[in-house]
Amino acid sequence: MNIVDIITKKKNKESLTDEEIKYVVNGFVSGEIKDYQMSALLMAIVLNDMNDDEVISLTKYMINSGSKIDLSNLTNVVDKHSTGGVGDKTTLIIAPIVSSCGCKVAKMSGRGLGFTGGTIDKLESIPGFEVNLSKEKFIEEIKTIGMAITSQTESVAIADKKIYALRDVTGTTESIPLIASSIMSKKVASGSPNLVLDIKIGDGALMKNLDDGRRLANLMIKIGKQNNMNIICLLTNMNIPLGNNIGNSLEVLEAIEVLYYNKESNLYNLCIELSSNMVSLGLNITYDEAKEKVLDSLKSKKAYSKLLEFIKYQNGDITKLPKSKNTYEVKSSKEGYLSNLYSLELAKLSMNLGAGRQNKEDKLDYSAGIIINKNINDKVEIGDTILTLYSNKDFPSIEEDKLFTVSTTPIDSYDLIYEVIK
């Protein structure tokens, strides 16, 4: 078997066999297949797609490339994954909520894929926080405090870890087969029998439309069923940023504020929905019963206390979040109502400030990012600050019209959740 022949086959829009996919995954892990060869195949997959059987084979061999975490001795275990978006810090909010409701949250997370940092990048912005847990420490923490979040261990889904890093820097992130196999290989290997998926749809997400979101959801549910997992998928809006803070330490700060103050926002409301579905799966109770538990956890500050307990357990010091030397206010030149925030442009700006990676070796500025000072449909006067930028670099030139729109009248309300697929 030859990697060049396999690349050519996919380039010509032909389906790969189970044996060919096994050869690719094992060869890339062993080093026989080089980065540049795998990059060519990934691009061919992005351009020419894969059928369900190919994706199921790819996921299977990515799972088999490493070891699995055995959580069978734990009860009420549930996991969550988001396909990522601008300002998406939901894991930092949801995991403490769900854990404080009596579930055990076993979460293996990744670094940034694209313009903004991932959950592990956000947690690493907390000084001292330990993100690389051994399997033994991961399980012990779940037993002890009811939750744990770790980066992908060296031994779990090894192929995914290598492919994930390559996709980030080769323009091959936006592929339904590659997204599905990456997520589900980690999730199956992580050991949780229950999973809630938040599939982002829109300008600031990998999935740009509902049809693609539905395909991804149904594909991951299909993979999950083959691996005895219970899965619920929510298709959610990512045409505007989630919450008000973009950037690693800034998003940690916002997560703390959401859990402490319970201020209603698109972020707060989405976290309630995701948490309720997780608790419903984890405890095998109705959605309404689960939501009651979630709201009680928030109002009683149990979830807030659980977040602090979790950060302390993994050696983080929340009092020492990094701060940028420089700030810059982007002010409105118009009067009216804030009618749009352009997620993708804000994500690119955040990366240029230092909050995201262009290359896999890039070092993040954990303090860099953006705070959105106005929400959709807020009244805006000339000279009002719409965005505050944070960076240790010099600030780039700003084109206001690319980042937000101020209109003469408010807009109609927008959907936060499009569909729930089971």
VOKOLKE-955096 format. One line per 5 residues: number of its first residue (from 0); their letters; for each residue z, y, x of N, C-alpha, C. Coordinates in steps of 0.1 Angstrom, whole numbers. Example, Ala and Ser with C-alpha at 12.3 -4.5 7.8 and 13.67 -1.06 7.14 Angstrom:
<rs>
0	as	78:-57:132:78:-45:123:78:-33:132; 71:-22:128:71:-11:137:79:0:129
</rs>
This chain:
<rs>
0	mnivd	0:-12:8:0:0:0:0:12:9; -7:23:4:-8:35:13:-5:48:5; 3:56:11:7:68:4:-5:78:1; -15:78:10:-27:86:7:-35:82:-5; -36:68:-6:-43:63:-18:-35:66:-31
5	iitkk	-22:66:-30:-14:69:-42:-15:84:-46; -15:92:-36:-17:107:-38:-31:109:-45; -41:102:-39:-55:104:-44:-56:99:-59; -49:88:-61:-49:82:-75:-43:92:-85; -32:98:-82:-26:108:-91:-34:120:-91
10	knkes	-40:124:-80:-49:136:-80:-61:134:-90; -65:121:-91:-76:118:-100:-71:115:-114; -59:118:-117:-53:117:-131:-52:102:-135; -50:93:-126:-47:79:-129:-32:77:-130; -28:66:-137:-14:63:-138:-10:54:-126
15	ltdee	2:56:-121:7:48:-110:14:36:-116; 13:25:-109:20:13:-113:35:13:-109; 43:4:-115:57:3:-112:59:1:-97; 50:-8:-91:52:-12:-77:48:0:-68; 38:8:-72:34:20:-64:46:30:-64
20	ikyvv	52:32:-76:63:42:-76:75:37:-68; 77:24:-69:88:18:-60:85:21:-46; 73:19:-41:69:21:-28:71:36:-24; 67:45:-32:69:59:-29:83:63:-28; 92:59:-37:106:63:-37:113:57:-25
25	ngfvs	111:44:-22:117:37:-11:112:43:2; 99:46:3:93:51:15:97:65:18; 99:73:8:104:87:11:119:86:16; 127:78:10:141:77:14:142:72:28; 134:62:32:134:56:45:128:65:56
30	geikd	120:75:52:114:84:61:100:80:65; 95:68:60:81:64:62:71:74:56; 75:79:44:66:89:38:72:102:41; 64:111:46:69:124:52:70:135:41; 77:145:44:79:156:34:65:162:29
35	yqmsa	56:164:38:43:170:34:35:160:25; 37:147:27:30:138:19:36:137:5; 50:137:5:57:138:-8:54:151:-16; 53:162:-9:50:175:-15:36:174:-22; 26:167:-15:13:166:-21:13:158:-34
40	llmai	21:147:-34:22:139:-46:29:146:-57; 40:153:-53:47:161:-64:38:171:-70; 30:178:-62:20:188:-68:10:181:-77; 5:169:-73:-4:162:-81:3:158:-95; 15:155:-94:23:151:-107:24:164:-115
45	vlndm	27:175:-109:29:188:-117:15:191:-124; 4:189:-117:-9:192:-122:-14:182:-132; -11:169:-130:-18:159:-138:-8:150:-146; 5:153:-146:15:147:-155:17:133:-151; 27:127:-159:29:112:-159:32:108:-173
50	nddev	29:95:-176:32:90:-189:47:85:-189; 51:81:-201:65:77:-202:69:65:-193; 60:56:-192:63:44:-184:64:48:-169; 56:57:-165:57:61:-151:70:68:-148; 74:77:-158:87:84:-156:99:74:-157
55	isltk	98:64:-165:109:55:-166:110:47:-153; 99:43:-147:99:36:-134:104:46:-123; 100:58:-123:104:68:-113:120:69:-114; 125:71:-126:139:72:-128:147:60:-123; 141:48:-126:148:36:-123:150:34:-108
60	ymins	139:38:-100:140:36:-86:148:47:-79; 148:59:-85:157:69:-80:171:65:-82; 175:59:-93:188:54:-96:192:44:-85; 182:34:-83:185:23:-74:184:27:-59; 180:39:-56:180:44:-42:194:46:-37
65	gskid	204:46:-45:218:48:-41:228:40:-49; 240:43:-47:251:36:-55:253:42:-68; 261:36:-76:265:41:-89:280:43:-90; 285:53:-97:299:55:-99:303:47:-111; 314:39:-110:319:31:-121:330:38:-128
70	lsnlt	328:43:-140:338:49:-148:342:41:-160; 339:28:-159:342:19:-171:357:18:-174; 365:20:-164:380:19:-167:386:32:-173; 377:42:-175:382:55:-181:377:55:-196; 385:62:-204:381:63:-218:377:78:-221
75	nvvdk	369:79:-232:365:93:-237:358:101:-227; 350:94:-218:342:101:-208:330:108:-213; 327:120:-210:315:127:-214:310:136:-203; 297:138:-203:291:147:-193:281:157:-200; 277:167:-193:268:177:-198:259:181:-187
80	hstgg	247:185:-191:237:190:-181:229:201:-188; 226:212:-181:217:222:-185:205:222:-176; 193:224:-182:181:225:-173:181:238:-165; 190:247:-168:192:259:-159:185:271:-165; 191:282:-163:185:295:-167:192:307:-161
85	vgdkt	188:318:-165:193:330:-159:207:333:-164; 217:334:-156:231:336:-160:238:324:-167; 232:312:-164:238:300:-171:250:295:-163; 262:299:-167:274:294:-161:282:286:-171; 275:279:-180:282:272:-191:291:261:-187
90	tliia	287:254:-176:295:243:-171:310:248:-168; 311:259:-162:324:265:-158:333:268:-170; 326:270:-181:334:273:-193:336:260:-202; 326:252:-203:326:241:-212:335:229:-207; 334:226:-194:342:215:-188:357:217:-191
95	pivss	363:229:-188:377:230:-191:380:229:-206; 371:234:-215:373:233:-229:374:219:-233; 364:211:-230:362:197:-234:374:189:-228; 377:191:-216:388:184:-210:401:187:-217; 404:199:-220:416:203:-227:417:198:-241
100	cgckv	405:193:-247:405:187:-260:407:172:-260; 410:166:-248:413:152:-247:402:143:-242; 390:149:-238:380:141:-232:381:141:-217; 374:133:-210:373:133:-195:359:137:-191; 358:148:-184:345:153:-180:342:149:-166
105	akmsg	331:141:-164:327:137:-151:314:144:-148; 314:154:-140:302:162:-138:297:162:-123; 285:158:-121:279:159:-108:268:169:-109; 269:180:-102:260:192:-103:252:194:-91; 242:203:-92:233:206:-81:234:221:-77
110	rglgf	227:224:-66:225:237:-62:213:244:-69; 210:256:-65:200:264:-72:187:257:-71; 179:257:-82:165:252:-82:157:264:-88; 151:272:-79:144:283:-83:151:296:-79; 152:306:-88:156:319:-84:171:321:-83
115	tggti	179:314:-91:193:316:-92:201:304:-87; 214:306:-84:222:296:-79:226:286:-90; 228:273:-85:233:263:-95:248:263:-96; 253:253:-103:267:252:-105:275:251:-92; 270:243:-83:277:241:-70:277:254:-62
120	dkles	266:261:-63:266:274:-56:276:284:-62; 278:284:-75:288:292:-81:302:288:-77; 304:275:-77:318:271:-73:320:273:-58; 310:272:-50:312:275:-35:314:290:-33; 312:299:-43:315:313:-41:330:315:-42
125	ipgfe	338:305:-46:352:306:-47:357:302:-33; 364:310:-26:368:307:-12:377:294:-12; 374:285:-3:381:273:-2:378:261:-11; 369:264:-21:367:254:-31:359:242:-25; 364:230:-28:358:218:-22:348:212:-32
130	vnlsk	335:212:-28:325:207:-37:320:193:-34; 323:189:-22:318:175:-17:330:165:-18; 331:159:-30:342:150:-33:336:136:-30; 344:127:-24:341:113:-23:342:107:-37; 335:95:-39:336:89:-52:351:86:-56
135	ekfie	359:83:-46:373:80:-49:380:92:-54; 378:103:-47:385:116:-51:380:121:-64; 367:119:-67:360:123:-79:367:116:-91; 369:102:-90:375:94:-101:390:98:-102; 396:100:-91:411:103:-91:413:116:-98
140	eikti	405:126:-96:407:139:-102:405:138:-117; 395:130:-121:392:128:-136:404:122:-142; 410:112:-135:422:105:-141:434:115:-141; 435:123:-131:447:132:-130:447:144:-139; 436:151:-139:435:164:-147:425:164:-158
145	gmait	417:153:-159:408:151:-170:394:157:-168; 391:162:-156:378:167:-153:376:168:-138; 363:167:-133:360:170:-119:345:174:-119; 342:183:-110:328:186:-107:326:185:-92; 315:178:-89:312:176:-75:297:177:-73
150	sqtes	294:180:-60:279:180:-57:275:165:-56; 262:164:-56:257:150:-56:261:143:-43; 268:132:-44:273:126:-32:261:120:-24; 264:118:-11:253:112:-2:248:99:-7; 257:91:-14:253:77:-17:247:76:-31
155	vaiad	248:86:-39:243:85:-53:229:91:-55; 220:83:-61:206:88:-63:201:95:-51; 201:88:-40:196:95:-27:182:100:-28; 173:93:-35:160:98:-36:159:111:-44; 167:113:-54:167:125:-61:171:137:-53
160	kkiya	182:134:-45:187:145:-36:176:150:-27; 168:141:-21:157:145:-12:146:152:-20; 142:146:-31:131:152:-39:135:166:-45; 147:167:-49:152:179:-55:151:191:-45; 155:188:-33:155:199:-23:140:203:-20
165	lrdvt	131:193:-20:117:196:-17:111:204:-29; 114:200:-41:108:207:-52:111:222:-52; 123:225:-48:129:238:-49:120:248:-41; 114:243:-30:106:252:-21:91:249:-20; 86:241:-30:72:238:-29:65:241:-43
170	gttes	72:249:-51:66:253:-64:63:241:-73; 72:231:-73:70:219:-81:82:217:-90; 89:228:-94:100:227:-103:97:225:-117; 85:230:-122:82:230:-136:73:218:-140; 79:207:-140:72:194:-144:82:186:-152
175	iplia	78:183:-164:86:175:-173:90:161:-167; 80:154:-162:84:141:-156:94:142:-144; 92:152:-136:101:154:-124:115:159:-129; 115:168:-139:128:172:-144:136:161:-151; 129:153:-159:135:142:-166:141:132:-157
180	ssims	133:128:-147:137:117:-137:149:122:-128; 148:135:-125:159:141:-116:172:141:-124; 172:146:-136:184:148:-144:190:134:-147; 181:125:-152:186:112:-157:190:103:-146; 184:103:-135:188:95:-124:202:98:-119
185	kkvas	205:111:-119:219:115:-115:229:111:-126; 225:114:-139:234:111:-150:237:96:-152; 227:88:-151:230:74:-152:238:69:-140; 235:74:-128:243:70:-116:257:75:-116; 259:86:-124:273:92:-124:282:85:-133
190	gspnl	277:76:-142:286:67:-149:291:71:-162; 288:82:-167:293:86:-181:284:80:-191; 290:74:-202:282:68:-213:278:78:-223; 283:90:-222:280:101:-232:275:113:-225; 265:119:-231:258:131:-224:253:141:-234
195	vldik	256:153:-232:250:164:-240:241:172:-230; 229:174:-235:218:181:-227:215:195:-233; 216:205:-225:212:218:-230:198:222:-223; 188:221:-231:174:223:-226:170:237:-229; 169:245:-219:166:260:-221:151:262:-223
200	igdga	148:271:-233:134:274:-236:132:289:-235; 121:292:-228:118:307:-228:114:312:-214; 113:325:-214:108:332:-202:116:329:-189; 129:328:-191:138:325:-179:141:311:-177; 133:302:-183:136:287:-181:125:280:-176
205	lmknl	127:267:-172:116:258:-168:107:255:-179; 113:253:-191:105:250:-203:102:263:-210; 89:266:-212:85:279:-217:83:278:-232; 82:266:-238:79:266:-253:86:254:-259; 87:254:-272:95:243:-279:88:230:-278
210	ddgrr	75:229:-278:68:216:-277:72:209:-264; 72:217:-253:76:211:-240:91:207:-240; 99:215:-246:113:212:-247:116:199:-255; 109:198:-266:110:185:-274:106:173:-266; 95:175:-259:90:163:-251:101:159:-241
215	lanlm	106:169:-234:116:166:-224:128:159:-230; 133:165:-242:145:159:-249:142:145:-253; 131:142:-259:128:128:-263:127:119:-252; 121:123:-241:119:115:-229:133:111:-223; 142:121:-222:155:118:-216:163:110:-225
220	ikigk	162:112:-239:169:103:-248:164:88:-246; 151:87:-245:145:73:-243:151:67:-230; 151:74:-219:157:69:-207:172:66:-209; 179:74:-216:193:72:-218:196:59:-226; 188:57:-237:190:45:-245:187:33:-237
225	qnnmn	178:33:-228:175:21:-219:187:18:-210; 195:29:-208:207:27:-199:220:28:-207; 220:25:-220:232:24:-228:240:37:-229; 233:48:-229:239:61:-230:237:67:-244; 247:75:-249:246:82:-261:243:97:-257
230	iicll	232:102:-263:227:115:-258:225:124:-270; 229:137:-269:225:148:-278:218:159:-270; 207:164:-275:200:174:-268:199:187:-277; 203:198:-271:202:211:-278:191:219:-271; 181:224:-279:171:233:-274:176:247:-276
235	tnmni	178:255:-265:184:268:-266:176:279:-260; 179:291:-264:171:303:-261:174:308:-247; 163:309:-239:165:315:-226:154:326:-224; 151:333:-235:142:345:-233:150:357:-228; 163:357:-230:171:367:-224:182:360:-216
240	plgnn	188:367:-207:199:361:-199:211:356:-207; 217:346:-203:229:341:-210:242:347:-204; 248:356:-213:259:364:-208:255:376:-202; 264:383:-194:261:396:-188:261:396:-173; 265:385:-167:266:385:-152:256:375:-147
245	ignsl	248:379:-137:239:370:-129:242:371:-115; 244:359:-109:249:359:-95:261:350:-94; 264:344:-82:273:333:-81:288:337:-84; 294:346:-76:308:350:-79:309:358:-92; 299:366:-95:299:373:-107:299:364:-119
250	evlea	292:353:-119:292:344:-130:306:336:-131; 312:333:-120:325:327:-120:335:337:-127; 334:350:-124:342:360:-130:340:360:-145; 328:360:-149:325:360:-164:330:348:-171; 329:336:-164:334:324:-170:349:325:-173
255	ievly	357:331:-163:371:333:-165:373:343:-177; 366:353:-177:367:363:-188:365:357:-202; 355:349:-203:351:342:-216:363:334:-220; 369:326:-211:380:317:-215:392:325:-218; 394:336:-212:407:343:-214:406:352:-226
260	ynkes	395:360:-227:394:370:-238:388:365:-251; 380:354:-250:373:349:-262:364:359:-269; 358:368:-261:350:378:-267:337:372:-272; 333:375:-284:321:369:-290:308:374:-282; 299:365:-279:287:368:-272:278:356:-273
265	nlynl	265:358:-269:256:346:-269:262:335:-260; 268:338:-249:274:328:-240:285:321:-247; 294:329:-252:306:323:-259:302:314:-271; 293:318:-279:289:310:-290:281:298:-286; 273:298:-276:266:286:-271:276:276:-265
270	ciels	286:281:-258:296:272:-252:304:265:-263; 307:272:-274:314:265:-285:305:254:-291; 292:256:-292:283:246:-298:282:234:-288; 280:237:-276:279:226:-266:292:218:-265; 303:225:-264:316:218:-263:319:210:-275
275	snmvs	316:215:-287:318:207:-299:310:194:-300; 298:195:-295:290:182:-295:295:173:-284; 300:178:-273:306:169:-263:319:163:-268; 327:170:-274:340:165:-279:337:154:-290; 327:157:-298:323:148:-309:319:134:-303
280	lglni	311:135:-292:306:123:-286:318:116:-278; 325:124:-271:336:118:-262:347:112:-270; 351:118:-281:362:112:-289:357:104:-301; 344:104:-303:338:97:-315:344:102:-328; 343:115:-330:348:122:-342:336:130:-347
285	tydea	338:136:-359:327:144:-365:326:157:-357; 314:163:-359:312:176:-352:322:187:-357; 325:187:-370:334:197:-376:348:195:-370; 353:182:-369:366:179:-363:366:184:-349; 355:181:-342:355:185:-328:355:200:-326
290	kekvl	348:207:-334:347:222:-333:361:228:-336; 369:222:-345:382:227:-347:391:226:-335; 389:215:-328:397:213:-315:392:223:-305; 379:225:-304:374:235:-294:379:249:-296; 379:253:-309:384:267:-312:399:268:-309
295	dslks	406:258:-312:421:258:-309:423:259:-294; 415:252:-286:417:252:-272:414:266:-266; 404:273:-271:401:286:-267:412:296:-271; 416:296:-283:425:306:-288:439:304:-282; 443:291:-279:456:288:-273:457:290:-258
300	kkays	445:293:-252:443:295:-238:445:282:-230; 445:270:-237:445:257:-230:433:256:-221; 421:260:-226:409:259:-218:410:268:-205; 415:280:-207:417:289:-196:426:283:-185; 437:277:-190:447:271:-181:441:259:-173
305	kllef	432:251:-181:426:240:-175:416:244:-163; 409:255:-165:400:260:-155:408:264:-142; 419:271:-144:427:274:-132:433:262:-125; 437:252:-133:442:239:-128:431:232:-120; 419:232:-125:407:226:-119:404:233:-105
310	ikyqn	403:246:-106:400:253:-93:411:251:-83; 423:251:-86:434:249:-77:434:234:-71; 431:225:-80:430:211:-76:419:208:-65; 408:216:-66:397:215:-56:398:225:-46; 411:231:-44:414:239:-33:408:253:-33
315	gditk	403:258:-44:398:271:-45:408:282:-47; 405:294:-42:414:306:-44:407:316:-52; 410:317:-65:402:325:-74:405:340:-72; 416:343:-65:420:357:-62:412:363:-51; 403:355:-44:396:361:-33:381:360:-34
320	lpksk	376:361:-46:362:361:-49:355:372:-40; 344:369:-34:337:379:-25:332:391:-33; 331:403:-27:326:415:-33:316:421:-24; 305:427:-30:295:433:-23:299:447:-17; 293:450:-6:295:464:-1:288:474:-9
325	ntyev	276:471:-14:268:481:-20:266:478:-35; 266:489:-43:262:488:-57:252:499:-60; 244:496:-71:234:505:-75:232:504:-90; 232:516:-97:231:516:-111:217:519:-116; 212:510:-124:198:512:-130:200:519:-144
330	ksske	196:531:-145:198:539:-157:186:540:-166; 188:542:-179:177:543:-188:171:557:-188; 158:557:-188:151:570:-189:147:573:-203; 151:564:-213:147:566:-227:160:565:-236; 158:570:-248:168:569:-258:164:559:-268
335	gylsn	173:551:-274:169:542:-284:179:530:-285; 173:518:-286:181:506:-287:176:496:-276; 185:489:-269:180:479:-260:174:467:-268; 161:465:-266:154:455:-274:150:443:-266; 150:443:-253:146:432:-245:152:433:-231
340	lysle	156:421:-225:160:420:-211:151:408:-206; 143:411:-196:133:402:-191:140:392:-181; 142:380:-186:150:370:-178:144:367:-164; 131:365:-164:124:361:-152:125:372:-142; 122:384:-146:122:395:-136:136:398:-131
345	lakls	146:396:-140:160:398:-135:164:387:-126; 159:375:-128:162:364:-119:156:366:-105; 143:371:-105:137:375:-92:144:386:-85; 148:396:-92:156:407:-86:169:401:-80; 176:393:-88:188:387:-83:186:379:-70
350	mnlga	175:372:-69:172:364:-57:170:374:-45; 163:385:-48:160:394:-37:173:401:-33; 183:402:-41:195:408:-37:204:399:-29; 200:385:-29:207:376:-21:213:364:-29; 212:364:-42:219:354:-50:212:341:-52
355	grqnk	199:340:-47:191:328:-49:184:325:-36; 177:314:-35:170:309:-23:155:310:-25; 148:314:-15:133:312:-14:130:300:-6; 138:296:4:137:284:12:149:276:11; 148:263:13:160:255:11:171:257:22
360	edkld	167:263:33:176:267:44:183:280:42; 179:288:32:184:301:30:199:301:27; 206:311:33:220:313:30:222:323:19; 231:319:9:233:328:-2:243:339:1; 241:350:-5:251:361:-5:259:358:-19
365	ysagi	271:352:-18:278:348:-30:282:360:-39; 283:372:-32:287:383:-40:276:391:-47; 264:387:-43:252:395:-48:249:391:-63; 243:401:-70:238:398:-83:237:410:-92; 237:408:-105:235:419:-115:245:417:-126
370	iinkn	251:428:-130:259:429:-143:251:437:-153; 248:431:-164:241:438:-175:252:445:-184; 250:458:-184:260:467:-190:258:469:-205; 246:466:-210:244:468:-224:238:454:-230; 241:452:-242:236:440:-249:224:444:-258
375	indkv	217:433:-263:206:436:-272:210:443:-284; 203:453:-288:205:462:-300:216:472:-298; 222:473:-286:231:484:-283:224:497:-283; 230:508:-287:225:521:-287:224:526:-272; 213:532:-268:212:536:-254:208:551:-254
380	eigdt	215:559:-246:212:573:-244:205:574:-230; 197:585:-229:191:588:-216:202:589:-205; 201:582:-194:210:582:-183:221:572:-184; 221:564:-195:231:553:-196:228:542:-186; 238:536:-180:236:525:-171:233:512:-179
385	iltly	222:506:-176:218:493:-182:222:482:-173; 220:483:-160:222:473:-150:230:478:-139; 239:471:-133:246:474:-121:242:463:-111; 237:467:-99:232:457:-89:243:456:-78; 245:444:-73:254:442:-62:247:435:-51
390	snkdf	249:440:-39:243:433:-27:249:438:-14; 247:430:-4:250:435:10:238:439:17; 226:438:10:213:443:16:210:457:10; 199:462:16:194:475:10:187:471:-4; 188:480:-13:182:477:-26:167:479:-27
395	psiee	160:470:-33:145:471:-35:142:482:-45; 130:486:-45:125:496:-55:126:490:-69; 130:497:-78:132:492:-92:122:498:-102; 116:489:-109:107:493:-120:113:490:-133; 119:500:-139:127:499:-151:120:490:-162
400	dklft	107:493:-165:100:487:-176:98:472:-173; 99:467:-161:98:453:-159:111:445:-161; 122:453:-162:135:446:-163:140:447:-177; 138:457:-185:143:459:-198:134:468:-206; 136:468:-220:129:476:-229:138:483:-238
405	vsttp	137:496:-239:144:504:-249:134:508:-260; 137:505:-273:128:508:-284:135:518:-293; 127:523:-302:132:533:-312:140:527:-323; 138:514:-326:146:508:-336:152:495:-331; 163:490:-337:168:477:-333:158:466:-337
410	idsyd	160:454:-330:151:443:-333:159:433:-343; 151:424:-349:157:414:-357:166:405:-349; 175:398:-355:184:389:-347:175:377:-342; 180:371:-331:172:360:-325:180:347:-326; 173:336:-325:179:323:-326:186:320:-312
415	liyev	198:315:-312:205:311:-300:202:296:-298; 202:288:-308:199:274:-308:187:271:-317; 176:265:-311:164:262:-319:166:249:-327; 170:239:-320:170:225:-326:181:217:-319; 186:207:-326:195:197:-321:187:183:-323
420	ik	185:176:-312:178:163:-312:187:152:-307; 187:141:-315:196:130:-312:188:117:-311
</rs>
